[in-house]
Amino acid sequence: MTRPAIATIIAALAGVALLAGCAAQPDISAESAEELQTSVVSIATLAQTDAAAALAELDALEGRLDAASADGSIQADRATDIRSNIDLVRADLTAAIEAAAAAEAQRVADEQAAAAKAAADQAAADQAAAEEAARQAEDGPESDKEAREAEKEAEKERREQEKEDREEP
């Protein structure tokens, strides 16, 4: 997750903490405020390393918010404000998870493309080597024949020279 995304998430979580943390106000109980603040700290910590776990913890926080709202520990207006901040954090975490998944998919695609290129390059090198071997095999007998003929010609010239050398007194 990028630092700007983490900073945005932490800022939004701070908003949740501020909304939940004012225990002196009559619209939230001290116990509910403390529980929400503890969850916010946990989510902020998780968001730095594991956005999916932070998102799961955020879902749990929202469940506790719903329960506190239902039992009257948090007034409806306060719960609505906290829920709005939870929704902002959820959007940021979801975007971060999607961006990480897209980056991972791109990395895998890049690795696969590199592997395919390496395989194609190797296949081309193998084909070129096979073609060269075939060319040499075709040229080989002819080259050998030419070499034998050249050797015979040289031997013939050597004999003629020896014959001339013997005939000259």
Backbone as CSV, one residue per row, in Angstrom:
resi,resn,N_x,N_y,N_z,CA_x,CA_y,CA_z,C_x,C_y,C_z
1,MET,0.853,-1.163,0.000,0.000,0.000,0.000,0.902,1.229,0.000
2,THR,0.522,2.264,-0.720,1.362,3.451,-0.827,1.220,4.324,0.414
3,ARG,2.222,5.141,0.658,2.188,6.024,1.823,1.020,7.006,1.765
4,PRO,0.707,7.621,0.602,-0.443,8.523,0.573,-1.747,7.792,0.918
5,ALA,-1.892,6.554,0.450,-3.112,5.801,0.763,-3.184,5.513,2.251
6,ILE,-2.072,5.132,2.843,-2.037,4.867,4.278,-2.358,6.143,5.046
7,ALA,-1.797,7.263,4.620,-2.049,8.531,5.303,-3.533,8.898,5.233
8,THR,-4.151,8.677,4.079,-5.572,8.976,3.923,-6.411,8.099,4.836
9,ILE,-6.074,6.833,4.886,-6.814,5.900,5.732,-6.658,6.277,7.198
10,ILE,-5.456,6.590,7.601,-5.214,6.951,8.993,-5.951,8.248,9.340
11,ALA,-5.971,9.194,8.411,-6.707,10.439,8.659,-8.197,10.173,8.826
12,ALA,-8.740,9.327,7.982,-10.162,9.001,8.099,-10.436,8.256,9.400
13,LEU,-9.533,7.360,9.773,-9.692,6.642,11.035,-9.595,7.593,12.220
14,ALA,-8.753,8.594,12.091,-8.667,9.592,13.159,-10.002,10.308,13.305
15,GLY,-10.668,10.551,12.180,-12.002,11.149,12.223,-12.984,10.268,12.959
16,VAL,-12.913,8.969,12.732,-13.773,8.031,13.457,-13.453,8.104,14.935
17,ALA,-12.167,8.128,15.262,-11.768,8.173,16.668,-12.262,9.451,17.334
18,LEU,-12.151,10.567,16.631,-12.626,11.828,17.206,-14.130,11.796,17.430
19,LEU,-14.836,11.252,16.458,-16.291,11.169,16.612,-16.679,10.212,17.723
20,ALA,-15.915,9.171,17.891,-16.245,8.178,18.905,-15.662,8.527,20.261
21,GLY,-14.634,9.351,20.291,-13.859,9.522,21.497,-14.342,10.563,22.482
22,CYS,-15.349,11.262,22.202,-15.803,12.313,23.106,-16.786,11.737,24.113
23,ALA,-16.277,11.055,25.101,-17.112,10.344,26.068,-17.927,11.297,26.921
24,ALA,-17.504,12.530,27.057,-18.234,13.471,27.890,-19.565,13.872,27.258
25,GLN,-19.665,13.721,25.964,-20.906,14.084,25.292,-21.960,13.010,25.556
26,PRO,-23.202,13.404,25.661,-24.244,12.443,26.008,-24.658,11.536,24.857
27,ASP,-24.157,11.770,23.650,-24.616,10.968,22.516,-23.812,9.676,22.313
28,ILE,-22.836,9.396,23.187,-22.072,8.154,23.126,-21.597,7.797,24.536
29,SER,-21.701,6.531,24.874,-21.255,6.115,26.207,-19.741,6.011,26.235
30,ALA,-19.178,6.129,27.427,-17.727,6.035,27.574,-17.229,4.674,27.121
31,GLU,-17.965,3.645,27.441,-17.570,2.282,27.054,-17.563,2.130,25.530
32,SER,-18.591,2.626,24.868,-18.646,2.537,23.397,-17.530,3.355,22.758
33,ALA,-17.279,4.538,23.308,-16.213,5.381,22.765,-14.869,4.687,22.887
34,GLU,-14.594,4.089,24.031,-13.320,3.400,24.234,-13.190,2.206,23.296
35,GLU,-14.266,1.442,23.136,-14.243,0.277,22.247,-13.990,0.700,20.795
36,LEU,-14.648,1.769,20.369,-14.455,2.250,18.996,-13.030,2.770,18.798
37,GLN,-12.499,3.471,19.788,-11.131,3.988,19.670,-10.121,2.842,19.578
38,THR,-10.321,1.814,20.364,-9.422,0.657,20.319,-9.471,0.013,18.934
39,SER,-10.661,-0.119,18.367,-10.801,-0.689,17.022,-10.118,0.178,15.976
40,VAL,-10.259,1.494,16.126,-9.648,2.418,15.160,-8.125,2.274,15.173
41,VAL,-7.533,2.165,16.351,-6.078,1.996,16.450,-5.663,0.684,15.786
42,SER,-6.418,-0.369,16.035,-6.115,-1.674,15.434,-6.209,-1.608,13.908
43,ILE,-7.239,-0.961,13.416,-7.423,-0.846,11.959,-6.295,-0.012,11.347
44,ALA,-5.925,1.076,11.993,-4.841,1.925,11.478,-3.539,1.138,11.400
45,THR,-3.285,0.317,12.414,-2.069,-0.500,12.424,-2.103,-1.529,11.301
46,LEU,-3.230,-2.205,11.155,-3.364,-3.217,10.104,-3.282,-2.605,8.708
47,ALA,-3.830,-1.409,8.535,-3.859,-0.771,7.217,-2.456,-0.555,6.660
48,GLN,-1.480,-0.440,7.543,-0.107,-0.206,7.096,0.521,-1.444,6.477
49,THR,0.033,-2.630,6.846,0.673,-3.856,6.357,-0.275,-4.824,5.658
50,ASP,-1.559,-4.795,6.026,-2.494,-5.782,5.490,-3.864,-5.143,5.318
51,ALA,-4.099,-4.580,4.153,-5.349,-3.863,3.897,-6.559,-4.786,3.997
52,ALA,-6.419,-6.023,3.585,-7.550,-6.953,3.652,-7.940,-7.231,5.106
53,ALA,-6.954,-7.416,5.967,-7.240,-7.631,7.388,-7.833,-6.367,8.005
54,ALA,-7.326,-5.213,7.604,-7.879,-3.947,8.098,-9.333,-3.798,7.663
55,LEU,-9.639,-4.209,6.456,-11.012,-4.143,5.962,-11.919,-5.076,6.767
56,ALA,-11.436,-6.253,7.079,-12.219,-7.186,7.899,-12.449,-6.593,9.293
57,GLU,-11.435,-5.988,9.852,-11.568,-5.350,11.170,-12.535,-4.168,11.099
58,LEU,-12.520,-3.465,9.987,-13.452,-2.345,9.795,-14.893,-2.856,9.758
59,ASP,-15.103,-3.994,9.114,-16.435,-4.604,9.100,-16.881,-4.947,10.521
60,ALA,-15.953,-5.471,11.311,-16.269,-5.795,12.702,-16.597,-4.523,13.490
61,LEU,-15.836,-3.462,13.232,-16.112,-2.177,13.883,-17.511,-1.697,13.538
62,GLU,-17.874,-1.829,12.290,-19.211,-1.390,11.889,-20.288,-2.231,12.583
63,GLY,-20.025,-3.504,12.760,-20.969,-4.355,13.495,-21.124,-3.904,14.935
64,ARG,-20.010,-3.554,15.581,-20.080,-3.062,16.954,-20.799,-1.720,17.009
65,LEU,-20.594,-0.893,16.009,-21.290,0.391,15.930,-22.797,0.166,15.822
66,ASP,-23.177,-0.777,14.962,-24.596,-1.093,14.815,-25.196,-1.573,16.142
67,ALA,-24.459,-2.434,16.827,-24.945,-2.954,18.111,-25.062,-1.833,19.141
68,ALA,-24.047,-0.958,19.194,-24.085,0.153,20.152,-25.205,1.128,19.815
69,SER,-25.458,1.311,18.562,-26.551,2.183,18.145,-27.892,1.564,18.514
70,ALA,-28.002,0.261,18.329,-29.252,-0.440,18.636,-29.550,-0.442,20.134
71,ASP,-28.499,-0.557,20.966,-28.764,-0.611,22.407,-28.760,0.774,23.063
72,GLY,-28.571,1.817,22.267,-28.651,3.173,22.789,-27.343,3.712,23.339
73,SER,-26.245,2.953,23.220,-24.951,3.438,23.704,-24.427,4.581,22.846
74,ILE,-24.888,4.634,21.612,-24.523,5.714,20.694,-25.820,6.252,20.093
75,GLN,-25.975,7.563,20.125,-27.154,8.193,19.534,-27.110,8.035,18.011
76,ALA,-28.257,8.039,17.373,-28.381,7.810,15.931,-27.569,8.807,15.119
77,ASP,-27.600,10.101,15.502,-26.846,11.113,14.736,-25.343,10.845,14.808
78,ARG,-24.868,10.507,16.005,-23.453,10.223,16.185,-23.073,8.972,15.396
79,ALA,-23.922,7.939,15.447,-23.658,6.700,14.715,-23.596,6.967,13.211
80,THR,-24.454,7.851,12.724,-24.452,8.194,11.298,-23.139,8.875,10.917
81,ASP,-22.663,9.792,11.754,-21.386,10.467,11.476,-20.233,9.467,11.465
82,ILE,-20.217,8.561,12.439,-19.150,7.562,12.512,-19.234,6.633,11.312
83,ARG,-20.429,6.222,10.945,-20.624,5.330,9.797,-20.133,5.992,8.502
84,SER,-20.341,7.299,8.375,-19.854,8.019,7.179,-18.337,7.924,7.084
85,ASN,-17.667,8.099,8.226,-16.201,7.973,8.219,-15.768,6.535,7.962
86,ILE,-16.498,5.583,8.502,-16.193,4.174,8.233,-16.308,3.894,6.733
87,ASP,-17.333,4.457,6.110,-17.510,4.260,4.664,-16.341,4.854,3.876
88,LEU,-15.833,6.000,4.308,-14.669,6.609,3.638,-13.446,5.708,3.771
89,VAL,-13.231,5.198,4.971,-12.090,4.315,5.200,-12.247,3.043,4.376
90,ARG,-13.455,2.490,4.335,-13.703,1.273,3.545,-13.389,1.519,2.063
91,ALA,-13.805,2.669,1.554,-13.532,2.994,0.145,-12.013,3.070,-0.099
92,ASP,-11.299,3.704,0.837,-9.845,3.804,0.688,-9.174,2.432,0.757
93,LEU,-9.607,1.616,1.719,-9.023,0.272,1.845,-9.336,-0.580,0.622
94,THR,-10.562,-0.499,0.140,-10.949,-1.267,-1.046,-10.124,-0.836,-2.252
95,ALA,-9.952,0.468,-2.406,-9.131,0.980,-3.519,-7.691,0.497,-3.389
96,ALA,-7.177,0.502,-2.153,-5.803,0.038,-1.937,-5.673,-1.443,-2.255
97,ILE,-6.659,-2.235,-1.871,-6.636,-3.677,-2.161,-6.704,-3.907,-3.663
98,GLU,-7.589,-3.182,-4.336,-7.713,-3.329,-5.791,-6.439,-2.901,-6.504
99,ALA,-5.824,-1.810,-6.035,-4.572,-1.347,-6.651,-3.463,-2.378,-6.445
100,ALA,-3.408,-2.961,-5.258,-2.393,-3.987,-4.987,-2.637,-5.217,-5.856
101,ALA,-3.902,-5.596,-6.011,-4.226,-6.757,-6.854,-3.871,-6.474,-8.309
102,ALA,-4.157,-5.271,-8.765,-3.825,-4.905,-10.149,-2.307,-4.895,-10.352
103,ALA,-1.578,-4.376,-9.372,-0.110,-4.356,-9.472,0.435,-5.776,-9.495
104,GLU,-0.123,-6.649,-8.681,0.326,-8.049,-8.653,0.006,-8.732,-9.983
105,ALA,-1.193,-8.476,-10.507,-1.564,-9.065,-11.796,-0.631,-8.579,-12.902
106,GLN,-0.270,-7.303,-12.867,0.649,-6.757,-13.869,2.028,-7.386,-13.728
107,ARG,2.476,-7.569,-12.477,3.778,-8.195,-12.243,3.797,-9.619,-12.787
108,VAL,2.732,-10.360,-12.542,2.638,-11.739,-13.040,2.612,-11.734,-14.567
109,ALA,1.830,-10.818,-15.155,1.762,-10.736,-16.615,3.130,-10.387,-17.206
110,ASP,3.840,-9.471,-16.554,5.177,-9.098,-17.026,6.134,-10.289,-16.945
111,GLU,6.055,-11.034,-15.852,6.916,-12.219,-15.715,6.583,-13.260,-16.781
112,GLN,5.290,-13.453,-17.041,4.888,-14.425,-18.061,5.344,-13.973,-19.444
113,ALA,5.229,-12.683,-19.718,5.674,-12.161,-21.013,7.183,-12.334,-21.164
114,ALA,7.914,-12.067,-20.087,9.375,-12.235,-20.137,9.739,-13.704,-20.355
115,ALA,9.013,-14.600,-19.690,9.280,-16.034,-19.863,8.948,-16.471,-21.281
116,ALA,7.837,-15.963,-21.822,7.461,-16.316,-23.192,8.500,-15.785,-24.183
117,LYS,9.006,-14.573,-23.956,10.024,-14.008,-24.840,11.310,-14.826,-24.750
118,ALA,11.686,-15.193,-23.532,12.893,-16.001,-23.366,12.741,-17.348,-24.068
119,ALA,11.549,-17.943,-23.969,11.305,-19.223,-24.642,11.357,-19.043,-26.158
120,ALA,10.769,-17.950,-26.653,10.795,-17.683,-28.093,12.229,-17.432,-28.568
121,ASP,12.985,-16.674,-27.784,14.382,-16.417,-28.131,15.184,-17.728,-28.156
122,GLN,14.945,-18.589,-27.179,15.644,-19.868,-27.124,15.253,-20.741,-28.312
123,ALA,13.955,-20.730,-28.642,13.494,-21.519,-29.790,14.134,-21.006,-31.080
124,ALA,14.234,-19.692,-31.210,14.871,-19.116,-32.404,16.356,-19.488,-32.452
125,ALA,17.010,-19.441,-31.306,18.434,-19.822,-31.257,18.599,-21.303,-31.590
126,ASP,17.704,-22.131,-31.057,17.752,-23.566,-31.360,17.522,-23.820,-32.850
127,GLN,16.566,-23.091,-33.432,16.270,-23.239,-34.864,17.471,-22.826,-35.702
128,ALA,18.087,-21.698,-35.325,19.265,-21.230,-36.066,20.403,-22.246,-35.963
129,ALA,20.582,-22.818,-34.783,21.635,-23.823,-34.606,21.334,-25.064,-35.441
130,ALA,20.070,-25.465,-35.474,19.686,-26.637,-36.266,19.892,-26.367,-37.756
131,GLU,19.539,-25.167,-38.193,19.739,-24.810,-39.596,21.226,-24.780,-39.942
132,GLU,22.042,-24.259,-39.056,23.492,-24.218,-39.293,24.059,-25.632,-39.331
133,ALA,23.592,-26.482,-38.428,24.066,-27.865,-38.432,23.661,-28.571,-39.717
134,ALA,22.442,-28.300,-40.170,21.982,-28.913,-41.422,22.800,-28.397,-42.601
135,ARG,23.085,-27.101,-42.619,23.899,-26.520,-43.698,25.289,-27.133,-43.698
136,GLN,25.866,-27.269,-42.519,27.197,-27.859,-42.443,27.174,-29.325,-42.850
137,ALA,26.103,-30.003,-42.531,25.991,-31.407,-42.931,25.906,-31.509,-44.448
138,GLU,25.176,-30.584,-45.050,25.080,-30.581,-46.514,26.409,-30.200,-47.145
139,ASP,27.054,-29.193,-46.557,28.323,-28.727,-47.103,29.465,-29.687,-46.768
140,GLY,29.315,-30.401,-45.698,30.379,-31.263,-45.212,30.904,-32.233,-46.250
141,PRO,30.094,-33.083,-46.840,30.593,-34.052,-47.821,31.220,-33.359,-49.027
142,GLU,30.607,-32.272,-49.478,31.171,-31.570,-50.619,32.518,-30.980,-50.253
143,SER,32.586,-30.396,-49.085,33.852,-29.814,-48.646,34.897,-30.909,-48.495
144,ASP,34.472,-32.045,-47.966,35.397,-33.172,-47.839,35.840,-33.651,-49.214
145,LYS,34.900,-33.700,-50.148,35.222,-34.148,-51.507,36.211,-33.188,-52.148
146,GLU,35.930,-31.896,-51.999,36.829,-30.892,-52.556,38.211,-31.006,-51.916
147,ALA,38.239,-31.216,-50.624,39.523,-31.345,-49.934,40.272,-32.573,-50.434
148,ARG,39.552,-33.691,-50.623,40.208,-34.907,-51.136,40.732,-34.673,-52.557
149,GLU,39.920,-33.987,-53.365,40.359,-33.704,-54.736,41.584,-32.793,-54.728
150,ALA,41.565,-31.795,-53.860,42.708,-30.888,-53.771,43.937,-31.646,-53.288
151,GLU,43.728,-32.564,-52.385,44.833,-33.380,-51.881,45.383,-34.286,-52.972
152,LYS,44.470,-34.863,-53.747,44.914,-35.711,-54.870,45.688,-34.884,-55.880
153,GLU,45.195,-33.724,-56.175,45.867,-32.841,-57.132,47.260,-32.473,-56.628
154,ALA,47.342,-32.147,-55.343,48.652,-31.811,-54.763,49.582,-33.015,-54.820
155,GLU,49.055,-34.206,-54.556,49.860,-35.430,-54.618,50.323,-35.675,-56.048
156,LYS,49.434,-35.442,-56.993,49.781,-35.634,-58.396,50.897,-34.674,-58.798
157,GLU,50.782,-33.422,-58.409,51.806,-32.434,-58.729,53.129,-32.798,-58.059
158,ARG,53.089,-33.294,-56.856,54.301,-33.705,-56.159,54.991,-34.845,-56.900
159,ARG,54.199,-35.810,-57.373,54.788,-36.935,-58.111,55.424,-36.461,-59.425
160,GLU,54.693,-35.570,-60.088,55.250,-35.050,-61.344,56.553,-34.311,-61.088
161,GLN,56.575,-33.577,-60.016,57.798,-32.853,-59.678,58.915,-33.826,-59.354
162,GLU,58.626,-34.888,-58.649,59.635,-35.896,-58.338,60.134,-36.555,-59.630
163,LYS,59.187,-36.829,-60.538,59.558,-37.451,-61.805,60.486,-36.532,-62.589
164,GLU,60.152,-35.240,-62.622,61.001,-34.284,-63.330,62.365,-34.179,-62.674
165,ASP,62.369,-34.205,-61.346,63.637,-34.123,-60.624,64.510,-35.334,-60.946
166,ARG,63.957,-36.496,-61.127,64.740,-37.688,-61.435,65.226,-37.661,-62.870
167,GLU,64.455,-37.098,-63.705,64.851,-37.078,-65.112,65.911,-36.052,-65.374
168,GLU,66.049,-35.106,-64.630,67.073,-34.077,-64.840,68.375,-34.540,-64.205
169,PRO,69.356,-34.753,-64.992,70.677,-35.117,-64.434,71.519,-33.941,-64.160
